[in-house]
């Protein structure tokens, strides 16, 4: 499927979503949540962990809704996962389409090339893709204080958890981490997603 076709699917899913939330309310609500976590933990590293954990729980649930509404089949490789996530997933839920760039596995890694892996998807262990956000609805109206910058806060770290949770539900263990954030003075906002391994399908107890 071409990038244009993915974009069309994402556009149609967003238009069909009836329960759209007001973008400004969404942004302010998320901001209030981050502020509350900072007050509760007084440790920016722990706030990052909590945001990622919350995102993980959200992702494990969103994936079911996404698969049901999009009728997307299993991706053929991790490169296609990146394209679908950027052009269909983010568009369907947030009405944004981050740019995606792909990286091959490092030389000497155990990545396979064309060999079926557990879960039935072809190759790509060790490969990665980056999502570059031209717009980030979570960060509208936000300016981080120096204390948060020095403390290492990744304000939108919930994204990393959502990605990890969603992909784990379709048998992919990934590492999702922020590389840069315009809120921290960087030129771009980028999340890197690396495929760690494919997970075995769980067999229900009592089944052969």
C-alpha positions as CSV (number, residue, x, y, z in Angstrom):
1,X,0.0,0.0,0.0
2,X,1.3,3.4,-0.9
3,X,1.9,6.4,1.4
4,X,-0.9,8.2,-0.3
5,X,-3.3,5.3,0.4
6,X,-2.3,5.2,4.1
7,X,-2.9,9.0,4.3
8,X,-6.4,8.6,2.7
9,X,-7.3,5.9,5.3
10,X,-6.1,8.1,8.2
11,X,-8.1,11.1,6.8
12,X,-11.3,9.0,6.5
13,X,-10.9,7.5,10.1
14,X,-10.5,11.0,11.6
15,X,-13.5,12.4,9.7
16,X,-15.6,9.4,10.8
17,X,-14.7,9.8,14.5
18,X,-17.8,11.2,16.1
19,X,-16.4,11.6,19.6
20,X,-13.8,14.3,18.8
21,X,-12.6,16.2,21.8
22,X,-11.9,19.9,21.7
23,X,-8.2,20.3,20.9
24,X,-7.7,23.2,23.3
25,X,-9.4,21.3,26.2
26,X,-7.3,18.2,25.4
27,X,-4.1,20.2,25.6
28,X,-5.0,22.0,28.8
29,X,-6.2,18.7,30.5
30,X,-2.9,17.0,29.6
31,X,-0.9,19.9,30.8
32,X,-2.8,19.8,34.2
33,X,-2.0,16.1,34.4
34,X,1.7,16.7,33.9
35,X,1.7,19.5,36.5
36,X,0.0,17.2,39.0
37,X,2.6,14.5,38.5
38,X,5.4,17.0,39.0
39,X,3.8,18.1,42.3
40,X,3.3,14.5,43.4
41,X,6.7,13.1,42.6
42,X,9.0,16.1,42.7
43,X,11.3,14.2,40.4
44,X,11.3,14.7,36.6
45,X,12.8,11.3,35.8
46,X,10.0,9.7,37.8
47,X,7.4,11.9,36.0
48,X,8.8,10.7,32.7
49,X,8.3,7.1,33.9
50,X,4.8,7.7,35.0
51,X,3.8,9.4,31.7
52,X,5.3,6.5,29.8
53,X,3.4,4.0,32.0
54,X,0.1,5.9,31.6
55,X,0.7,5.9,27.8
56,X,1.4,2.2,27.8
57,X,-2.0,1.5,29.4
58,X,-3.7,3.8,26.9
59,X,-1.9,2.1,24.0
60,X,-3.0,-1.4,25.0
61,X,-6.6,-0.2,24.6
62,X,-6.3,2.1,21.7
63,X,-4.9,-0.7,19.4
64,X,-8.2,-2.6,19.7
65,X,-10.2,0.4,18.6
66,X,-7.7,1.2,15.8
67,X,-7.7,-2.4,14.4
68,X,-11.5,-2.6,14.5
69,X,-12.1,0.7,12.8
70,X,-9.3,0.6,10.2
71,X,-9.5,-3.0,9.1
72,X,-5.8,-2.9,8.6
73,X,-4.1,-6.3,8.2
74,X,-0.8,-7.4,9.7
75,X,2.1,-5.3,8.6
76,X,4.6,-7.1,6.4
77,X,7.7,-5.6,8.2
78,X,8.7,-2.9,10.7
79,X,9.1,-0.3,8.0
80,X,5.4,-0.7,7.2
81,X,4.6,-0.4,10.9
82,X,6.2,3.0,10.9
83,X,4.2,4.2,7.9
84,X,0.9,3.0,9.3
85,X,1.6,4.5,12.7
86,X,2.5,7.9,11.3
87,X,-0.1,8.2,8.5
88,X,-3.0,6.2,9.9
89,X,-2.7,5.8,13.6
90,X,-1.7,9.4,14.7
91,X,-4.1,10.8,12.1
92,X,-7.0,8.7,13.3
93,X,-6.7,9.8,16.9
94,X,-5.0,13.2,16.9
95,X,-5.4,14.5,13.4
96,X,-1.7,14.8,12.9
97,X,0.7,13.0,10.6
98,X,4.3,13.0,11.8
99,X,7.0,12.5,9.2
100,X,8.7,9.1,9.4
101,X,12.3,8.1,8.5
102,X,13.6,4.6,8.6
103,X,16.9,3.1,9.8
104,X,18.3,-0.3,9.0
105,X,19.6,-2.5,11.8
106,X,23.2,-1.9,12.7
107,X,25.8,-4.1,11.0
108,X,26.6,-7.2,13.0
109,X,23.1,-7.2,14.6
110,X,21.0,-10.4,14.6
111,X,18.4,-8.9,12.3
112,X,16.9,-11.2,9.8
113,X,16.4,-10.5,6.2
114,X,13.3,-12.1,4.8
115,X,13.0,-14.8,7.4
116,X,9.7,-15.2,9.1
117,X,9.8,-14.4,12.8
118,X,7.5,-15.3,15.7
119,X,4.2,-13.7,15.0
120,X,4.5,-14.3,11.3
121,X,6.0,-10.9,10.3
122,X,9.1,-10.8,8.1
123,X,12.4,-9.6,9.4
124,X,13.6,-6.3,10.8
125,X,14.7,-7.0,14.4
126,X,17.0,-4.2,15.4
127,X,15.7,-1.8,12.8
128,X,14.0,1.5,13.8
129,X,12.1,4.4,12.6
130,X,11.8,8.0,13.8
131,X,8.6,10.1,14.0
132,X,9.2,13.8,13.5
133,X,6.4,16.0,14.7
134,X,5.8,19.2,12.8
135,X,2.9,19.8,15.2
136,X,2.3,18.4,18.6
137,X,-1.2,19.0,20.1
138,X,0.0,18.1,23.6
139,X,2.5,20.9,23.6
140,X,0.3,23.8,22.4
141,X,0.5,26.8,24.8
142,X,3.3,25.1,26.7
143,X,6.6,26.6,27.8
144,X,8.8,24.6,30.1
145,X,10.4,26.3,33.1
146,X,14.2,26.1,33.4
147,X,13.9,23.7,36.3
148,X,12.0,21.2,34.1
149,X,14.5,21.6,31.3
150,X,17.4,21.0,33.7
151,X,15.6,18.1,35.3
152,X,15.2,16.3,32.0
153,X,11.4,16.4,31.6
154,X,10.0,14.9,28.3
155,X,6.7,16.7,28.4
156,X,5.0,14.4,25.8
157,X,6.5,11.2,27.0
158,X,3.0,9.6,27.0
159,X,3.5,9.1,23.3
160,X,6.3,6.6,24.0
161,X,4.1,4.6,26.2
162,X,1.2,4.5,23.8
163,X,3.5,3.3,21.0
164,X,5.1,0.6,23.2
165,X,1.7,-0.6,24.6
166,X,0.0,-0.7,21.2
167,X,2.8,-2.6,19.5
168,X,3.1,-5.1,22.3
169,X,-0.5,-6.1,21.8
170,X,0.4,-7.1,18.2
171,X,3.4,-9.1,19.3
172,X,6.2,-6.5,18.9
173,X,8.4,-5.5,21.8
174,X,9.8,-2.0,21.1
175,X,11.8,0.8,22.7
176,X,10.3,4.2,22.1
177,X,12.2,7.2,23.3
178,X,12.3,10.9,22.8
179,X,15.4,12.1,20.9
180,X,14.5,15.8,20.8
181,X,11.7,18.2,21.6
182,X,11.2,21.8,20.5
183,X,9.9,22.5,24.1
184,X,13.5,21.8,25.2
185,X,15.0,24.1,22.6
186,X,15.7,21.5,20.0
187,X,15.0,22.2,16.3
188,X,12.6,19.2,16.0
189,X,10.4,17.0,18.1
190,X,11.4,13.4,17.4
191,X,10.6,10.0,18.8
192,X,12.7,7.0,17.9
193,X,11.0,3.5,17.9
194,X,13.3,0.5,17.8
195,X,12.1,-3.1,17.3
196,X,13.6,-5.2,20.1
197,X,12.0,-8.5,19.2
198,X,8.9,-10.2,18.0
199,X,6.8,-11.8,20.8
200,X,5.4,-15.3,20.7
201,X,1.6,-15.6,20.4
202,X,0.2,-16.5,23.8
203,X,-1.6,-19.9,23.8
204,X,-4.5,-20.0,26.2
205,X,-4.1,-22.4,29.1
206,X,-5.6,-25.8,28.2
207,X,-5.1,-25.5,24.5
208,X,-2.7,-27.6,22.6
